[in-house]
């Protein structure tokens, strides 16, 4: 489970069980780099070329917000990424589970957004504005299944 009340989508459970999601690889602050072609990554984020996935247990944005009041990687004491750049006013932090990022330096988390449908969360990413002052959460995929299909992760039944 992502938290007590947020179920992990079945497809993600299958990817975890099959070893596709959490594999050995280059590690960054969010997790492991996954071998997905840059072309596929650009289908969900036209300005990105690589993707990193978190390992379970997944945390909500609310959990990240309160952890020590620091950035997710523990750097820059006193700086809270979520409050300063995370556009949390566009989310229900308790209903948004962080599943990945686009790599070192991007500070562009990928979340499962459960607020509209507990059983089928949308996948969103934090898109930075030109000046970094009006960042916004944009939909990458209408469901986790669509997200996995776009990235070529596993197969649908």
Residue frames as qw, qx, qy, qz and C-alpha x, y, z in Angstrom:
[[0.000, 0.887, 0.463, 0.000, 0.00, 0.00, 0.00],
 [0.330, 0.601, -0.043, 0.727, 1.10, 3.54, -0.68],
 [0.167, -0.305, 0.497, -0.795, -0.33, 4.52, 2.69],
 [0.291, 0.129, 0.845, -0.429, -3.08, 3.12, 4.88],
 [0.494, 0.551, 0.470, -0.481, -5.79, 4.26, 2.49],
 [0.436, 0.697, -0.313, -0.475, -4.23, 4.48, -0.97],
 [0.904, 0.036, 0.423, 0.050, -4.08, 1.20, -2.90],
 [0.180, -0.473, 0.638, 0.581, -1.24, 0.49, -5.28],
 [0.703, 0.411, -0.179, -0.552, -2.67, -0.01, -8.80],
 [0.944, -0.005, 0.328, -0.037, -2.74, -3.67, -9.86],
 [0.742, 0.621, -0.106, 0.229, -0.41, -3.04, -12.80],
 [0.028, 0.793, -0.489, 0.362, 2.15, -1.43, -10.51],
 [0.751, -0.395, 0.482, -0.218, 1.88, -4.39, -8.13],
 [0.943, 0.278, 0.164, 0.077, 2.61, -6.71, -11.07],
 [0.489, 0.762, -0.279, 0.322, 5.62, -4.63, -12.12],
 [0.329, -0.704, 0.530, -0.339, 6.94, -4.73, -8.57],
 [0.873, -0.173, 0.434, -0.140, 6.43, -8.49, -8.29],
 [0.876, 0.443, 0.108, 0.157, 8.01, -9.10, -11.71],
 [0.655, -0.386, 0.148, 0.633, 11.09, -7.02, -10.92],
 [0.421, 0.605, 0.342, 0.584, 10.44, -4.50, -13.70],
 [0.169, -0.941, -0.139, -0.259, 9.86, -1.56, -11.35],
 [0.425, -0.830, 0.361, -0.028, 12.60, -1.94, -8.76],
 [0.932, 0.237, -0.062, 0.266, 15.76, -3.20, -10.41],
 [0.629, -0.431, 0.097, 0.640, 19.45, -2.60, -9.88],
 [0.446, 0.707, 0.263, 0.481, 20.58, 0.63, -11.43],
 [0.289, 0.283, -0.182, 0.896, 21.93, 4.12, -11.03],
 [0.291, -0.663, -0.645, 0.243, 20.38, 5.61, -7.92],
 [0.077, 0.459, -0.008, 0.885, 19.24, 9.17, -7.37],
 [0.192, -0.145, 0.500, -0.832, 17.28, 10.88, -4.61],
 [0.720, 0.012, 0.040, -0.693, 13.95, 9.36, -5.66],
 [0.908, -0.023, 0.388, -0.156, 14.97, 5.87, -6.59],
 [0.598, -0.173, 0.653, 0.431, 16.43, 3.79, -9.36],
 [0.308, 0.499, -0.394, -0.708, 16.94, 4.77, -13.00],
 [0.745, 0.240, 0.607, -0.135, 14.84, 2.53, -15.20],
 [0.263, -0.160, 0.677, 0.668, 15.88, 1.53, -18.71],
 [0.416, 0.723, 0.529, -0.156, 13.22, 3.36, -20.69],
 [0.509, 0.309, 0.327, 0.734, 14.11, 5.00, -23.98],
 [0.079, -0.282, -0.112, 0.950, 14.22, 8.78, -24.11],
 [0.250, -0.152, -0.554, -0.780, 11.55, 8.69, -26.84],
 [0.447, -0.479, -0.750, -0.085, 9.15, 6.86, -24.52],
 [0.318, -0.442, -0.449, 0.708, 9.89, 9.23, -21.62],
 [0.011, 0.112, -0.169, -0.979, 9.13, 12.18, -23.92],
 [0.287, -0.400, -0.728, -0.477, 5.65, 10.73, -24.50],
 [0.441, -0.689, -0.559, 0.134, 4.80, 11.63, -20.92],
 [0.287, -0.854, -0.014, 0.434, 7.11, 14.66, -20.54],
 [0.678, 0.699, 0.085, 0.211, 8.35, 16.26, -23.73],
 [0.102, 0.892, -0.351, 0.268, 11.19, 18.08, -21.95],
 [0.611, -0.542, 0.565, -0.117, 12.62, 15.00, -20.17],
 [0.603, 0.482, -0.601, -0.206, 14.74, 12.04, -21.30],
 [0.403, 0.102, -0.878, 0.238, 15.16, 9.66, -18.36],
 [0.650, -0.508, -0.128, -0.550, 13.03, 8.40, -15.51],
 [0.175, 0.233, -0.834, 0.468, 13.66, 7.16, -11.98],
 [0.648, -0.440, -0.449, -0.429, 11.17, 5.20, -9.88],
 [0.375, -0.529, 0.533, -0.543, 10.75, 5.04, -6.12],
 [0.411, -0.012, -0.910, 0.052, 10.83, 1.76, -4.29],
 [0.612, -0.611, -0.343, -0.365, 8.06, 0.84, -1.86],
 [0.067, 0.691, 0.691, -0.203, 6.89, 1.78, 0.61],
 [0.201, 0.532, 0.301, 0.765, 5.65, 4.76, -1.37],
 [0.183, -0.413, -0.466, 0.761, 5.05, 8.01, 0.50],
 [0.170, 0.851, 0.486, 0.108, 2.42, 10.67, 0.05],
 [0.274, 0.634, -0.032, 0.723, 3.27, 14.30, -0.65],
 [0.512, -0.778, -0.005, -0.364, 1.95, 15.03, 2.87],
 [0.894, -0.367, 0.014, 0.255, 4.52, 12.62, 4.34],
 [0.649, 0.291, 0.027, 0.702, 7.33, 14.28, 2.37],
 [0.041, -0.803, -0.080, -0.589, 6.11, 17.72, 3.44],
 [0.599, -0.761, 0.072, -0.240, 6.48, 17.00, 7.12],
 [0.922, -0.084, -0.102, 0.363, 9.71, 14.97, 7.08],
 [0.620, -0.320, -0.055, 0.714, 12.17, 17.21, 8.89],
 [0.146, 0.927, 0.133, -0.320, 11.08, 20.30, 6.93],
 [0.290, -0.542, 0.567, 0.548, 13.92, 19.53, 4.55],
 [0.539, 0.441, -0.502, -0.513, 14.28, 18.71, 0.89],
 [0.970, -0.001, -0.049, -0.239, 13.58, 15.09, 0.08],
 [0.810, 0.311, -0.375, 0.327, 17.32, 14.40, -0.09],
 [0.680, -0.597, -0.242, 0.351, 18.09, 16.07, 3.26],
 [0.505, 0.146, 0.049, 0.849, 20.10, 18.91, 1.72],
 [0.011, -0.442, -0.115, -0.889, 19.71, 22.64, 2.24],
 [0.248, -0.384, -0.760, 0.462, 18.54, 22.64, 5.86],
 [0.104, 0.483, 0.339, -0.800, 15.46, 24.77, 6.35],
 [0.327, 0.257, -0.456, -0.787, 14.40, 24.56, 2.70],
 [0.555, 0.225, 0.752, -0.276, 11.14, 22.73, 2.14],
 [0.087, -0.038, 0.725, 0.682, 10.91, 21.78, -1.54],
 [0.007, 0.529, 0.835, 0.152, 7.18, 21.05, -1.34],
 [0.068, -0.809, -0.395, 0.429, 6.22, 24.38, 0.23],
 [0.133, -0.639, 0.244, 0.717, 8.57, 26.44, -1.91],
 [0.167, 0.370, -0.639, -0.654, 8.35, 24.76, -5.34],
 [0.129, 0.072, 0.988, 0.043, 5.97, 21.78, -5.10],
 [0.385, -0.120, -0.348, -0.846, 2.71, 23.58, -5.96],
 [0.079, -0.168, -0.944, 0.272, 0.97, 21.67, -3.16],
 [0.348, 0.321, 0.307, -0.825, -1.97, 24.06, -3.36],
 [0.563, 0.278, -0.466, -0.623, -2.90, 22.19, -6.58],
 [0.490, 0.049, -0.870, -0.016, -3.01, 18.82, -4.81],
 [0.761, -0.551, 0.051, -0.338, -4.63, 17.02, -1.94],
 [0.117, 0.664, -0.721, 0.158, -1.30, 16.11, -0.36],
 [0.546, -0.208, 0.746, -0.319, -2.73, 13.11, 1.53],
 [0.808, 0.379, 0.410, -0.188, -4.09, 11.72, -1.76],
 [0.557, 0.771, -0.308, -0.033, -0.95, 12.07, -3.86],
 [0.867, -0.350, 0.299, 0.192, 1.68, 9.32, -3.76],
 [0.142, 0.805, -0.505, -0.278, 5.18, 9.97, -5.10],
 [0.958, 0.093, 0.270, 0.027, 6.32, 7.20, -7.46],
 [0.772, 0.157, 0.225, 0.574, 9.29, 8.74, -9.24],
 [0.080, -0.846, 0.112, 0.515, 11.16, 11.66, -10.77],
 [0.732, 0.680, -0.008, 0.043, 12.94, 12.53, -14.00],
 [0.817, 0.198, -0.196, 0.504, 16.44, 12.32, -12.57],
 [0.531, -0.420, -0.208, 0.706, 19.08, 14.27, -10.70],
 [0.172, -0.182, 0.092, 0.964, 18.57, 18.01, -10.76],
 [0.128, -0.393, -0.625, -0.662, 15.09, 17.96, -12.29],
 [0.120, 0.154, 0.604, -0.773, 13.16, 18.24, -9.01],
 [0.534, 0.071, -0.318, -0.780, 10.16, 17.07, -10.99],
 [0.354, -0.048, 0.883, -0.304, 8.32, 14.39, -9.03],
 [0.452, -0.089, -0.685, -0.564, 5.84, 11.98, -10.59],
 [0.329, -0.060, 0.680, -0.652, 2.77, 11.17, -8.51],
 [0.166, -0.397, -0.868, -0.248, -0.31, 9.00, -8.45],
 [0.222, -0.097, 0.179, -0.954, -3.16, 11.46, -7.86],
 [0.100, -0.285, -0.952, 0.058, -6.05, 9.68, -6.14],
 [0.170, 0.232, 0.371, -0.883, -8.35, 12.64, -5.50],
 [0.544, 0.182, -0.268, -0.774, -10.73, 11.90, -8.42],
 [0.908, 0.025, -0.294, -0.298, -10.77, 8.10, -8.29],
 [0.565, -0.593, 0.557, -0.135, -9.35, 5.96, -5.50],
 [0.875, 0.043, 0.478, 0.054, -9.26, 2.88, -7.73],
 [0.699, 0.457, 0.293, 0.466, -7.71, 4.54, -10.78],
 [0.268, -0.788, -0.005, 0.553, -5.38, 7.42, -9.95],
 [0.539, 0.834, -0.040, 0.111, -4.15, 9.80, -12.62],
 [0.754, -0.175, 0.031, 0.632, -0.40, 10.11, -13.10],
 [0.114, 0.988, 0.054, 0.090, 0.86, 13.70, -12.82],
 [0.717, 0.021, -0.110, 0.688, 4.25, 15.35, -12.90],
 [0.195, -0.840, -0.128, 0.490, 5.48, 18.64, -11.59],
 [0.573, 0.559, 0.253, 0.543, 6.17, 20.90, -14.55],
 [0.398, -0.486, -0.125, 0.768, 8.43, 23.83, -13.80],
 [0.301, 0.928, 0.207, -0.079, 7.62, 27.29, -15.10],
 [0.593, 0.645, -0.127, 0.465, 10.28, 29.26, -16.93],
 [0.002, -0.692, 0.386, -0.611, 11.13, 31.20, -13.74],
 [0.434, -0.049, -0.839, 0.323, 10.25, 28.43, -11.27],
 [0.150, -0.025, 0.433, -0.888, 7.57, 30.56, -9.61],
 [0.690, 0.134, 0.094, -0.705, 4.37, 29.10, -11.06],
 [0.049, 0.185, -0.971, -0.142, 5.07, 25.40, -11.20],
 [0.722, 0.025, 0.063, -0.688, 2.08, 23.19, -11.93],
 [0.485, -0.070, 0.870, -0.054, 0.98, 19.57, -11.78],
 [0.549, 0.371, -0.373, -0.649, 0.14, 18.29, -15.25],
 [0.901, 0.033, 0.367, -0.230, -1.39, 14.98, -16.25],
 [0.054, -0.475, 0.805, 0.351, 1.08, 12.52, -17.82],
 [0.270, -0.084, -0.910, -0.303, -1.49, 9.74, -18.12],
 [0.582, -0.352, -0.132, -0.721, -5.15, 9.28, -17.25],
 [0.919, -0.344, 0.045, -0.184, -4.35, 6.04, -15.41],
 [0.455, -0.603, 0.637, 0.156, -1.38, 4.01, -14.26],
 [0.776, 0.234, 0.566, 0.152, -2.10, 1.47, -17.02],
 [0.500, 0.852, 0.098, 0.120, -1.79, 4.20, -19.66],
 [0.182, -0.885, 0.427, 0.030, 1.43, 5.45, -18.00],
 [0.654, -0.310, 0.674, 0.148, 2.94, 1.94, -18.06],
 [0.731, 0.502, 0.440, 0.144, 1.87, 1.42, -21.68],
 [0.295, 0.950, -0.092, 0.043, 3.43, 4.72, -22.80],
 [0.220, -0.776, 0.592, 0.009, 6.70, 3.75, -21.12],
 [0.716, 0.315, -0.605, -0.151, 6.55, 0.16, -22.39],
 [0.173, -0.371, 0.791, -0.455, 6.49, -1.34, -18.90],
 [0.375, 0.117, 0.884, -0.253, 5.01, -4.85, -18.86],
 [0.175, -0.148, -0.706, -0.670, 1.96, -5.81, -20.84],
 [0.569, -0.023, 0.252, -0.782, -1.75, -5.36, -20.34],
 [0.426, 0.095, 0.897, -0.074, -3.86, -8.52, -20.22]]
